[in-house]
């Protein structure tokens, strides 16, 4: 997919898509490679690469849903309803492609954790922007599964790793209206010394 938006037009108009508003197609393998390559081009003090990506496509999305249902049964205070379990099983089926952005802190003198977290966030947002520039919709969300020990273990997260978010990618089924944005006078000050 291609678009004629300039970079500034894209940045001024981009909007997260609700998870229920995705349809096919998703990125091709070549487009996915380009998206992930662009996502990796972010500030990264001392070249630590404090993030990595887990891609869910095709049948892997339903397999992830089975993991989420298992986690729901194991971690909920009460037995989940069949409706809830079905919601978990179909969670990643809402979009043709989902990418987990995993943050991993690396002990390195002079590189505080916040720099590594910000680099992870930049990678996640670059991923969104690359997909948006190709004409795809994106949604970066965490939901409870990002904090589930059962899900973390099932996805093979190592000690010190955590999910920074799941990025849903696909074609927008409809155009979402813009939302209110903060007024600059409410968020910007000019320091005068």
Contact map, one row per residue, 1 for C-alpha under 8 A:
1110000000000000000000000000000000000000000000000000000000000000000000000000000000000000000000000000000000000000000000000000000000000111000000000000000000000000000000000000000000000000000000000
1111000000000000000000000000000000000000000000000000000000000000000000000000000000000000000000000000000000000000000000000000000000001110000000000000000000000000000000000000000000000000000000000
1111100000000000000000000000000000000000000000000000000000000000000000000000000000000000000000000000000000000000000000000000000000001110000000000000000000000000000000000000000000000000000000000
0111110000000000000000000000000000000000000000000000000000000000000000000000000000000000000000000000000000000000000000000000000000000000000000000000000000000000000000000000000000000000000000000
0011111111000000000000000000000000000000000000000000000000000000000000000000000000000000000000000000000000000000000000000000000000001000000000000000000000000000000000000000000000000000000000000
0001111111000000000000000000000000000000000000000000000000000000000000000000000000000000000000000000000000000000000000000000000000000000000000000000000000000000000000000000000000000000000000000
0000111111100000000000000000000000000000000000000000000000000000000000000000000000000000000000000000000000000000000000000000000000000000000000000000000000000000000000000000000000000000000000000
0000111111110000000000000000000000000000000000000000000000000000000000000000000000000000000000000000000000000000000000000000000000000000000000000000000000000000000000000000000000000000000000000
0000111111111000000000000000000000000000000000000000000000000000000000000000000000000000000000000000000000000000000000000000000000000000000000000000000000000000000000000000000000000000000000000
0000111111111100000000000000000000000000000000000000000000000000000000000000000000000000000000000000000000000000000000000000000000011000000000000000000000000000000000000000000000000000000000000
0000001111111100000000000000000000000000000000000000000000000000000000000000000000000000000000000000000000000000000000000000000000000000000000000000000000000000000000000000000000000000000000000
0000000111111100000000000000000000000000000000000000000000000000000000000000000000000000000000000000000000000000000000000000000000000000000000000000000000000000000000000000000000000000000000000
0000000011111110000000000000000000000000000000000000000000000000000000000000000000000000000000000000000000000000000000000000000000000000000000000000000000000000000000000000000000000000000000000
0000000001111111000000000000000000000000000000000000000000000000000000000000000000000000000000000000000000000000000000000000000000010000000000000000000000000000000000000000000000000000000000000
0000000000001111100000000000000000000000000000000000000000000000000000000000000000000000000000000000000000000000000000000000000000000000000000000000000000000000000000000000000101000000000000000
0000000000000111110000000000000000000000000000000000000000000000000000000000000000000000000000000000000000000000000000000000000000000000111100000000000000000000000000000000000000000000000000000
0000000000000011111011000000000000000000000000000000000000000000000000000000000000000000000000000000000000000000000000000000000000000000111000000000000000000000000000000001000100000000000000000
0000000000000001111111000000000000000000000000000000000000000000000000000000000000000000000000000000000000000000000000000000000000000000001000000000000000000000000000000000000000000000000000000
0000000000000000111111000000000000000000000000000000000000000000000000000000000000000000000001100000000000000000000000000000000000000000001000000000000000000000000000010000000000000000000000000
0000000000000000011111000000000000000000000000000000000000000000000000000000000000000000000001000000000000000000000000000000000000000000000000000000000000000000000000000000000000000000000000000
0000000000000000111111100000000000000000000000000000000000000000000000000000000000000000000001000000000000000000000000000000000000000000000000000000000000000000000000000001110000000000000000000
0000000000000000111111110000000000000000000000000000000000000000000000000000000000000000000001110000000000000000000000000000000000000000100000000000000000000000000000001111100000000000000000000
0000000000000000000011111100000000000000000000000000000000000000000000000000000000000000000001110000000000000000000000000000000000000000000000000000000000000000000000000111100000000000000000000
0000000000000000000001111100000000000000000000000000000000000000000000000000000000000000000000110000000000000000000000000000000000000000000000000000000000000000000000000110000000000000000000000
0000000000000000000000111110000000000000000000000000000000000000000000000000000000000000000000010000000000000000000000000000000000000000000000000000000000000000000000000110000000000000000000000
0000000000000000000000111111000000000000000000000000000000000000000000000000000000000000000000111000000000000000000000000000000000000001000000000000000000000000000000001110000000000000000000000
0000000000000000000000001111111100000000000000000000000000000000000000000000000000000000000000001000000000000000000000000000000000000001000000000000000000000000000000001100000000000000000000000
0000000000000000000000000111111100000000000000000000000000000000000000000000000000000000000000000000000000000000000000000000000000000000000000000000000000000000000000000000000000000000000000000
0000000000000000000000000011111110000000000000000000000000000000000000000000000000000000000000000000000000000000000000000000000000000000000000000000000000000000000000000000000000000000000000000
0000000000000000000000000011111111000000000000000000000000000000000000000000000000000000000000000000000000000000000000000000000000000000000000000000000000000000000000000000000000000000000000000
0000000000000000000000000011111111100000000000000000000000000000000000000000000000000000000000000000000000000000000000000000000000000000000000000000000000000000000000000000000000000000000000000
0000000000000000000000000011111111110000000000000000000000000000000000000000000000000000000000000000000000000000000000000000000000000000000000000000000000000000000000000000000000000000000000000
0000000000000000000000000000111111111000000000000000000000000000000000000000000000000000000000000000000000000000000000000000000000000000000000000000000000000000000000000000000000000000000000000
0000000000000000000000000000011111111100000000000000000000000000000000000000000000000000000000000000000000000000000000000000000001000000000000000000000000000000000000000000000000000000000000000
0000000000000000000000000000001111111110000000000000000000000000000000000000000000000000000000000000000000000000000000000000001001100000000000000000000000000000000000000000000000000000000000000
0000000000000000000000000000000111111111000000000000000000000000000000000000000000000000000000000000000000000000000000000000001000000000000000000000000000000000000000000000000000000000000000000
0000000000000000000000000000000011111111100000000000000000000000000000000000000000000000000000000000000000000000000000000000000000000000000000000000000000000000000000000000000000000000000000000
0000000000000000000000000000000001111111100000000000000000000000000000000000000000000000000000000000000000000000000000000000011001000000000000000000000000000000000000000000000000000000000000000
0000000000000000000000000000000000111111110000000000000000000000000000000000000000000000000000000000000000000000000000000111111001000000000000000000000000000000000000000000000000000000000000000
0000000000000000000000000000000000011111110000000000000000000000000000000000000000000000000000000000000000000000000000000010010000000000000000000000000000000000000000000000000000000000000000000
0000000000000000000000000000000000001111111000000000000000000000000000000000000000000000000000000000000000000000000000000010010000000000000000000000000000000000000000000000000000000000000000000
0000000000000000000000000000000000000011111100000000000000000000000000000000000000000000000000000000000000000000000000100110010000000000000000000000000000000000000000000000000000000000000000000
0000000000000000000000000000000000000000111110000000000000000000000000000000000000000000000000000000000000000000000000100100000000000000000000000000000000000000000000000000000000000000000000000
0000000000000000000000000000000000000000011111111100000000000000000000000000000000000000000000000000000000000000001100100000000000000000000000000000000000000000000000000000000000000000000000000
0000000000000000000000000000000000000000001111110000000000000000000000000000000000000000000000000000000000000010001100000000000000000000000000000000000000000000000000000000000000000000000000000
0000000000000000000000000000000000000000000111110000000000000000000000000000000000000000000000000000000000000010000000000000000000000000000000000000000000000000000000000000000000000000000000000
0000000000000000000000000000000000000000000111111000000000000000000000000000000000000000000000000000000000000000000000000000000000000000000000000000000000000000000000000000000000000000000000000
0000000000000000000000000000000000000000000111111100000000000000000000000000000000000000000000000000000001000000000000000000000000000000000000000000000000000000000000000000000000000000000000000
0000000000000000000000000000000000000000000100111111000000000000000000000000000000000000000000000000000000000000000000000000000000000000000000000000000000000000000000000000000000000000000000000
0000000000000000000000000000000000000000000100011111000000000000000000000000000000000000000000000000001111000000000110110000000000000000000000000000000000000000000000000000000000000000000000000
0000000000000000000000000000000000000000000000001111100000000000000000000000000000000000000000000000111100000000000000110010000000000000000000000000000000000000000000000000000000000000000000000
0000000000000000000000000000000000000000000000001111110000000000000000000000000000000000000000000000111100000000000000000000000000000000000000000000000000000000000000000000000000000000000000000
0000000000000000000000000000000000000000000000000011111000000000000000000000000000000000000000000011110000000000000000000000000000000000000000000000000000000000000000000000000000000000000000000
0000000000000000000000000000000000000000000000000001111100000000000000000000000000000000000000000011110000000000000000000000000000000000000000000000000000000000000000000000000000000000000000000
0000000000000000000000000000000000000000000000000000111110000000000000000000000000000000000000001111000000000000000000000000000000000000000000000000000000000000000000000000000000000000000000000
0000000000000000000000000000000000000000000000000000011111011001000000000000000000000000000000001111000000000000000000000000000000000000000000000000000000000000000000000000000000000000000000000
0000000000000000000000000000000000000000000000000000001111111000000000000000000000000000000000011100000000000000000000000000000000000000000000000000000000000000000000000000000000000000000000000
0000000000000000000000000000000000000000000000000000000111111100000000000000000000000000000000011000000000000000000000000000000000000000000000000000000000000000000000000000000000000000000000000
0000000000000000000000000000000000000000000000000000000011111110000000000000000000000000000000000000000000000000000000000000000000000000000000000000000000000000000000000000000000000000000000000
0000000000000000000000000000000000000000000000000000000111111111000000000000000000000000000000000000000000000000000000000000000000000000000000000000000000000000000000000000000000000000000000000
0000000000000000000000000000000000000000000000000000000111111111100000000000000000000000000110001100000000000000000000000000000000000000000000000000000000000000000000000000000000000000000000000
0000000000000000000000000000000000000000000000000000000001111111110000000000000000000000110110000000000000000000000000000000000000000000000000000000000000000000000000000000000000000000000000000
0000000000000000000000000000000000000000000000000000000000111111111000000000000000000000000000000000000000000000000000000000000000000000000000000000000000000000000000000000000000000000000000000
0000000000000000000000000000000000000000000000000000000100011111111100000000000000000000100100000000000000000000000000000000000000000000000000000000000000000000000000000000000000000000000000000
0000000000000000000000000000000000000000000000000000000000001111111110000000000000000001111100000000000000000000000000000000000000000000000000000000000000000000000000000000000000000000000000000
0000000000000000000000000000000000000000000000000000000000000111111111000000000000000001100000000000000000000000000000000000000000000000000000000000000000000000000000000000000000000000000000000
0000000000000000000000000000000000000000000000000000000000000011111111100000000000000000100000000000000000000000000000000000000000000000000000000000011001000000000000000000000000000000000000000
0000000000000000000000000000000000000000000000000000000000000001111111110000000000000001100000000000000000000000000000000000000000000000000000001000001000000000000000000000000000000000000000000
0000000000000000000000000000000000000000000000000000000000000000111111111000000000001101100000000000000000000000000000000000000000000000000000000000000000000000000000000000000000000000000000000
0000000000000000000000000000000000000000000000000000000000000000011111111100000000000000000000000000000000000000000000000000000000000000000000000000010000000000000000000000000000000000000000000
0000000000000000000000000000000000000000000000000000000000000000001111111110000000000000000000000000000000000000000000000000000000000000000000000001011000000000000000000000000000000000000000000
0000000000000000000000000000000000000000000000000000000000000000000111111111000100001001000000000000000000000000000000000000000000000000000000000000000000000000000000000000000000000000000000000
0000000000000000000000000000000000000000000000000000000000000000000011111111001100000000000000000000000000000000000000000000000000000000000000000000000000000000000000000000000000000000000000000
0000000000000000000000000000000000000000000000000000000000000000000001111111000000000000000000000000000000000000000000000000000000000000000000000000010000000000000000000000000000000000000000000
0000000000000000000000000000000000000000000000000000000000000000000000111111100000000000000000000000000000000000000000000000000000000000000000000001010000000000000000000000000000000000000000000
0000000000000000000000000000000000000000000000000000000000000000000000011111111100000000000000000000000000000000000000000000000000000000000000000000000000000000000000000000000000000000000000000
0000000000000000000000000000000000000000000000000000000000000000000000000011111000000000000000000000000000000000000000000000000000000000000000000000000000000000000000000000000000000000000000000
0000000000000000000000000000000000000000000000000000000000000000000000000001111100000000000000000000000000000000000000000000000000000000000000000000000000000000000000000000000000000000000000000
0000000000000000000000000000000000000000000000000000000000000000000000001001111110000000000000000000000000000000000000000000000000000000000000000000000000000000000000000000000000000000000000000
0000000000000000000000000000000000000000000000000000000000000000000000011001011111011000000000000000000000000000000000000000000000000000000000000000000000000000000000000000000000000000000000000
0000000000000000000000000000000000000000000000000000000000000000000000000000001111111000000000000000000000000000000000000000000000000000000000000000000000000000000000000000000000000000000000000
0000000000000000000000000000000000000000000000000000000000000000000000000000000111111100000000000000000000000000000000000000000000000000000000000000000000000000000000000000000000000000000000000
0000000000000000000000000000000000000000000000000000000000000000000000000000000011111110000000000000000000000000000000000000000000000000000000000000000000000000000000000000000000000000000000000
0000000000000000000000000000000000000000000000000000000000000000000000000000000111111111000000000000000000000000000000000000000000000000000000000000000000000000000000000000000000000000000000000
0000000000000000000000000000000000000000000000000000000000000000000010010000000111111111100000000000000000000000000000000000000000000000000000000000000000000000000000000000000000000000000000000
0000000000000000000000000000000000000000000000000000000000000000000010000000000001111111110000000000000000000000000000000000000000000000000000000000000000000000000000000000000000000000000000000
0000000000000000000000000000000000000000000000000000000000000000000000000000000000111111111000000000000000000000000000000000000000000000000000000000000000000000000000000000000000000000000000000
0000000000000000000000000000000000000000000000000000000000000000110110010000000000011111111000000000000000000000000000000000000000000000000000000000000000000000000000000000000000000000000000000
0000000000000000000000000000000000000000000000000000000000000101111110000000000000001111111100000000000000000000000000000000000000000000000000000000000000000000000000000000000000000000000000000
0000000000000000000000000000000000000000000000000000000000000100100000000000000000000111111111000000000000000000000000000000000000000000000000000000000000000000000000000000000000000000000000000
0000000000000000000000000000000000000000000000000000000000000000100000000000000000000011111111000000000000000000000000000000000000000000000000000000000000000000000000000000000000000000000000000
0000000000000000000000000000000000000000000000000000000000001101100000000000000000000000111111101100000000000000000000000000000000000000000000000000000000000000000000000000000000000000000000000
0000000000000000000000000000000000000000000000000000000000001100000000000000000000000000011111110000000000000000000000000000000000000000000000000000000000000000000000000000000000000000000000000
0000000000000000001111100000000000000000000000000000000000000000000000000000000000000000011111110000000000000000000000000000000000000000000000000000000000000000000000000000000000000000000000000
0000000000000000001001110100000000000000000000000000000000000000000000000000000000000000000111111100000000000000000000000000000000000000000000000000000000000000000000011100000000000000000000000
0000000000000000000001111100000000000000000000000000000011000000000000000000000000000000000011111100000000000000000000000000000000000000000000000000000000000000000000011100000000000000000000000
0000000000000000000000000110000000000000000000000000001111001000000000000000000000000000000100111110000000000000000000000000000000000000000000000000000000000000000000011100000000000000000000000
0000000000000000000000000000000000000000000000000000001110001000000000000000000000000000000100111111000000000000000000000000000000000000000000000000000000000000000001111000000000000000000000000
0000000000000000000000000000000000000000000000000000111100000000000000000000000000000000000000001111100000000000000000000000000000000000000000000000000000000000000001110000000000000000000000000
0000000000000000000000000000000000000000000000000000111100000000000000000000000000000000000000000111110000000000000000000000000000000000000000000000000000000000001111100000000000000000000000000
0000000000000000000000000000000000000000000000000011110000000000000000000000000000000000000000000011111000000000000000010001000000000000000000000000000000000000001111100000000000000000000000000
0000000000000000000000000000000000000000000000000011110000000000000000000000000000000000000000000001111100000000000000010000000000000000000000000000000000000000111110000000000000000000000000000
0000000000000000000000000000000000000000000000000111000000000000000000000000000000000000000000000000111110000000000110010000000000000000000000000000000000000000111100000000000000000000000000000
0000000000000000000000000000000000000000000000000111000000000000000000000000000000000000000000000000011111000000000100000000000000000000000000000000000000000001110000000000000000000000000000000
0000000000000000000000000000000000000000000000000100000000000000000000000000000000000000000000000000001111100000100110000000000000000000000000000000000000000001100000000000000000000000000000000
0000000000000000000000000000000000000000000000010100000000000000000000000000000000000000000000000000000111110000100000000000000000000000000000000000000000000000000000000000000000000000000000000
0000000000000000000000000000000000000000000000000000000000000000000000000000000000000000000000000000000011111010000000000000000000000000000000000000000000000000000000000000000000000000000000000
0000000000000000000000000000000000000000000000000000000000000000000000000000000000000000000000000000000001111111000000000000000000000000000000000000000000000000000000000000000000000000000000000
0000000000000000000000000000000000000000000000000000000000000000000000000000000000000000000000000000000000111111000000000000000000000000000000000000000000000000000000000000000000000000000000000
0000000000000000000000000000000000000000000000000000000000000000000000000000000000000000000000000000000000011111000000000000000000000000000000000000000000000000000000000000000000000000000000000
0000000000000000000000000000000000000000000011000000000000000000000000000000000000000000000000000000000000111111101100000000000000000000000000000000000000000000000000000000000000000000000000000
0000000000000000000000000000000000000000000000000000000000000000000000000000000000000000000000000000000000011111111100000000000000000000000000000000000000000000000000000000000000000000000000000
0000000000000000000000000000000000000000000000000000000000000000000000000000000000000000000000000000000011000011111110000000000000000000000000000000000000000000000000000000000000000000000000000
0000000000000000000000000000000000000000000000000000000000000000000000000000000000000000000000000000000000000001111111000000000000000000000000000000000000000000000000000000000000000000000000000
0000000000000000000000000000000000000000000110000000000000000000000000000000000000000000000000000000000000000011111111100000000000000000000000000000000000000000000000000000000000000000000000000
0000000000000000000000000000000000000000000110000100000000000000000000000000000000000000000000000000001110000011111111110000000000000000000000000000000000000000000000000000000000000000000000000
0000000000000000000000000000000000000000000000000100000000000000000000000000000000000000000000000000001010000000111111111000000000000000000000000000000000000000000000000000000000000000000000000
0000000000000000000000000000000000000000000000000000000000000000000000000000000000000000000000000000000000000000011111111100000000000000000000000000000000000000000000000000000000000000000000000
0000000000000000000000000000000000000000011100000110000000000000000000000000000000000000000000000000000000000000001111111110000000000000000000000000000000000000000000000000000000000000000000000
0000000000000000000000000000000000000000000000000110000000000000000000000000000000000000000000000000111000000000000111111111000000000000000000000000000000000000000100000000000000000000000000000
0000000000000000000000000000000000000000000000000000000000000000000000000000000000000000000000000000000000000000000011111111100000000000000000000000000000000000000100000000000000000000000000000
0000000000000000000000000000000000000010011000000000000000000000000000000000000000000000000000000000000000000000000001111111110000000000000000000000000000000000000000000000000000000000000000000
0000000000000000000000000000000000000011110000000010000000000000000000000000000000000000000000000000000000000000000000111111111000000000000000000000000000000000000000000000000000000000000000000
0000000000000000000000000000000000000010000000000000000000000000000000000000000000000000000000000000100000000000000000011111111100000000000100000000000000000000000010100000000000000000000000000
0000000000000000000000000000000000000010000000000000000000000000000000000000000000000000000000000000000000000000000000001111111110000000000000000000000000000000000000000000000000000000000000000
0000000000000000000000000000000000000111110000000000000000000000000000000000000000000000000000000000000000000000000000000111111111000000000000000000000000000000000000000000000000000000000000000
0000000000000000000000000000000000110110000000000000000000000000000000000000000000000000000000000000000000000000000000000011111111100000000000000000000000000000000000000000000000000000000000000
0000000000000000000000000000000000000000000000000000000000000000000000000000000000000000000000000000000000000000000000000001111111110000011100000000000000000000000000100000000000000000000000000
0000000000000000000000000000000000000000000000000000000000000000000000000000000000000000000000000000000000000000000000000000111111111000000000000000000000000000000000000000000000000000000000000
0000000000000000000000000000000001100110000000000000000000000000000000000000000000000000000000000000000000000000000000000000011111111100000000000000000000000000000000000000000000000000000000000
0000000000000000000000000000000000100000000000000000000000000000000000000000000000000000000000000000000000000000000000000000001111111111110000000000000000000000000000001000000000000000000000000
0000000001000100000000000000000000000000000000000000000000000000000000000000000000000000000000000000000000000000000000000000000111111111110000000000000000000000000000000000000000000000000000000
0110100001000000000000000000000000000000000000000000000000000000000000000000000000000000000000000000000000000000000000000000000011111111000000000000000000000000000000000000000000000000000000000
1110000000000000000000000000000000000000000000000000000000000000000000000000000000000000000000000000000000000000000000000000000001111111000000000000000000000000000000000000000000000000000000000
1110000000000000000000000000000000000000000000000000000000000000000000000000000000000000000000000000000000000000000000000000000000111111100000000000000000000000000000000010000000000000000000000
1000000000000000000000000110000000000000000000000000000000000000000000000000000000000000000000000000000000000000000000000000000000111111110000000000000000000000000000001111000000000000000000000
0000000000000001100001000000000000000000000000000000000000000000000000000000000000000000000000000000000000000000000000000000000000110011111000000000000000000000000000001111000000000000000000000
0000000000000001100000000000000000000000000000000000000000000000000000000000000000000000000000000000000000000000000000000000000100110001111100000000000000000000000000111100000000000000000000000
0000000000000001111000000000000000000000000000000000000000000000000000000000000000000000000000000000000000000000000000000000000100000000111110000000000000000000000001111000000000000000000000000
0000000000000001000000000000000000000000000000000000000000000000000000000000000000000000000000000000000000000000000000000001000100000000011111000000000000000000000011110000000000000000000000000
0000000000000000000000000000000000000000000000000000000000000000000000000000000000000000000000000000000000000000000000000000000000000000001111100000000000000000000011100000000000000000000000000
0000000000000000000000000000000000000000000000000000000000000000000000000000000000000000000000000000000000000000000000000000000000000000000111111100000000000000001111000000000000000000000000000
0000000000000000000000000000000000000000000000000000000000000000000000000000000000000000000000000000000000000000000000000000000000000000000011111110000000000000000000000000000000000000000000000
0000000000000000000000000000000000000000000000000000000000000000000000000000000000000000000000000000000000000000000000000000000000000000000001111111000000000000000000000000000000000000000000000
0000000000000000000000000000000000000000000000000000000000000000000100000000000000000000000000000000000000000000000000000000000000000000000001111111001000000000000000000000000000000000000000000
0000000000000000000000000000000000000000000000000000000000000000000000000000000000000000000000000000000000000000000000000000000000000000000001111111001100000000011111000000000000000000000000000
0000000000000000000000000000000000000000000000000000000000000000000000000000000000000000000000000000000000000000000000000000000000000000000000111111101100000000011000000000000000000000000000000
0000000000000000000000000000000000000000000000000000000000000000000000100010000000000000000000000000000000000000000000000000000000000000000000011111111100000000000000000000000000000000000000000
0000000000000000000000000000000000000000000000000000000000000000000000000000000000000000000000000000000000000000000000000000000000000000000000000011111110000000000000000000000000000000000000000
0000000000000000000000000000000000000000000000000000000000000000001001100110000000000000000000000000000000000000000000000000000000000000000000000001111111000000000000000000000000000000000000000
0000000000000000000000000000000000000000000000000000000000000000001100100000000000000000000000000000000000000000000000000000000000000000000000001111111111100000000000000000000000000000000000000
0000000000000000000000000000000000000000000000000000000000000000000000000000000000000000000000000000000000000000000000000000000000000000000000000111111111111000011000000000000000000000000000000
0000000000000000000000000000000000000000000000000000000000000000000000000000000000000000000000000000000000000000000000000000000000000000000000000000111111111100000000000000000000000000000000000
0000000000000000000000000000000000000000000000000000000000000000001000000000000000000000000000000000000000000000000000000000000000000000000000000000011111111000000000000000000000000000000000000
0000000000000000000000000000000000000000000000000000000000000000000000000000000000000000000000000000000000000000000000000000000000000000000000000000001111111000000000000000000000000000000000000
0000000000000000000000000000000000000000000000000000000000000000000000000000000000000000000000000000000000000000000000000000000000000000000000000000000111111100000000000000000000000000000000000
0000000000000000000000000000000000000000000000000000000000000000000000000000000000000000000000000000000000000000000000000000000000000000000000000000000111111110110000000000000000000000000000000
0000000000000000000000000000000000000000000000000000000000000000000000000000000000000000000000000000000000000000000000000000000000000000000000000000000010011111100000000000000000000000000000000
0000000000000000000000000000000000000000000000000000000000000000000000000000000000000000000000000000000000000000000000000000000000000000000000000000000000001111100000000000000000000000000000000
0000000000000000000000000000000000000000000000000000000000000000000000000000000000000000000000000000000110000000000000000000000000000000000000000000000000000111110000000000000000000000000000000
0000000000000000000000000000000000000000000000000000000000000000000000000000000000000000000000000000011110000000000000000000000000000000000000000000000000001111111000000000000000000000000000000
0000000000000000000000000000000000000000000000000000000000000000000000000000000000000000000000000000011100000000000000000000000000000000000000000110000100001001111100000000000000000000000000000
0000000000000000000000000000000000000000000000000000000000000000000000000000000000000000000000000001111000000000000000000000000000000000000001000110000100000000111111000000000000000000000000000
0000000000000000000000000000000000000000000000000000000000000000000000000000000000000000000000000001111000000000000000011000000000000000000001000100000000000000011111000000000000000000000000000
0000000000000000000000000000000000000000000000000000000000000000000000000000000000000000000000000001110000000000000000000001000000000000000111000100000000000000001111100000000000000000000000000
0000000000000000000000000000000000000000000000000000000000000000000000000000000000000000000000000111100000000000000000000000000000000000001111000100000000000000001111110000000000000000000000000
0000000000000000000000000000000000000000000000000000000000000000000000000000000000000000000000000111100000000000000000000001000100000000011110000000000000000000000011111000000000000000000000000
0000000000000000001000000000000000000000000000000000000000000000000000000000000000000000000000111110000000000000000000000000000000000000011100000000000000000000000001111100000000000000000000000
0000000000000000000001000110000000000000000000000000000000000000000000000000000000000000000000111100000000000000000000000000000000100001111000000000000000000000000000111110000000000000000000000
0000000000000000000001111110000000000000000000000000000000000000000000000000000000000000000000111000000000000000000000000000000000000001110000000000000000000000000000011111000000000000000000000
0000000000000000000001111100000000000000000000000000000000000000000000000000000000000000000000000000000000000000000000000000000000000011100000000000000000000000000000001111100000000000000000000
0000000000000000100011100000000000000000000000000000000000000000000000000000000000000000000000000000000000000000000000000000000000000001100000000000000000000000000000000111111000000000000000000
0000000000000000000011100000000000000000000000000000000000000000000000000000000000000000000000000000000000000000000000000000000000000000000000000000000000000000000000000011111000000000000000000
0000000000000000000010000000000000000000000000000000000000000000000000000000000000000000000000000000000000000000000000000000000000000000000000000000000000000000000000000001111100000000000000000
0000000000000000000000000000000000000000000000000000000000000000000000000000000000000000000000000000000000000000000000000000000000000000000000000000000000000000000000000001111110000000000000000
0000000000000010100000000000000000000000000000000000000000000000000000000000000000000000000000000000000000000000000000000000000000000000000000000000000000000000000000000000011111000000000000000
0000000000000000000000000000000000000000000000000000000000000000000000000000000000000000000000000000000000000000000000000000000000000000000000000000000000000000000000000000001111100000000000000
0000000000000010000000000000000000000000000000000000000000000000000000000000000000000000000000000000000000000000000000000000000000000000000000000000000000000000000000000000000111110000000000000
0000000000000000000000000000000000000000000000000000000000000000000000000000000000000000000000000000000000000000000000000000000000000000000000000000000000000000000000000000000011111000000000000
0000000000000000000000000000000000000000000000000000000000000000000000000000000000000000000000000000000000000000000000000000000000000000000000000000000000000000000000000000000001111100000000000
0000000000000000000000000000000000000000000000000000000000000000000000000000000000000000000000000000000000000000000000000000000000000000000000000000000000000000000000000000000000111110000000000
0000000000000000000000000000000000000000000000000000000000000000000000000000000000000000000000000000000000000000000000000000000000000000000000000000000000000000000000000000000000011111011000000
0000000000000000000000000000000000000000000000000000000000000000000000000000000000000000000000000000000000000000000000000000000000000000000000000000000000000000000000000000000000001111111000000
0000000000000000000000000000000000000000000000000000000000000000000000000000000000000000000000000000000000000000000000000000000000000000000000000000000000000000000000000000000000000111111100000
0000000000000000000000000000000000000000000000000000000000000000000000000000000000000000000000000000000000000000000000000000000000000000000000000000000000000000000000000000000000000011111110000
0000000000000000000000000000000000000000000000000000000000000000000000000000000000000000000000000000000000000000000000000000000000000000000000000000000000000000000000000000000000000111111100000
0000000000000000000000000000000000000000000000000000000000000000000000000000000000000000000000000000000000000000000000000000000000000000000000000000000000000000000000000000000000000111111110000
0000000000000000000000000000000000000000000000000000000000000000000000000000000000000000000000000000000000000000000000000000000000000000000000000000000000000000000000000000000000000001111111000
0000000000000000000000000000000000000000000000000000000000000000000000000000000000000000000000000000000000000000000000000000000000000000000000000000000000000000000000000000000000000000101111100
0000000000000000000000000000000000000000000000000000000000000000000000000000000000000000000000000000000000000000000000000000000000000000000000000000000000000000000000000000000000000000000111110
0000000000000000000000000000000000000000000000000000000000000000000000000000000000000000000000000000000000000000000000000000000000000000000000000000000000000000000000000000000000000000000011111
0000000000000000000000000000000000000000000000000000000000000000000000000000000000000000000000000000000000000000000000000000000000000000000000000000000000000000000000000000000000000000000001111
0000000000000000000000000000000000000000000000000000000000000000000000000000000000000000000000000000000000000000000000000000000000000000000000000000000000000000000000000000000000000000000000111
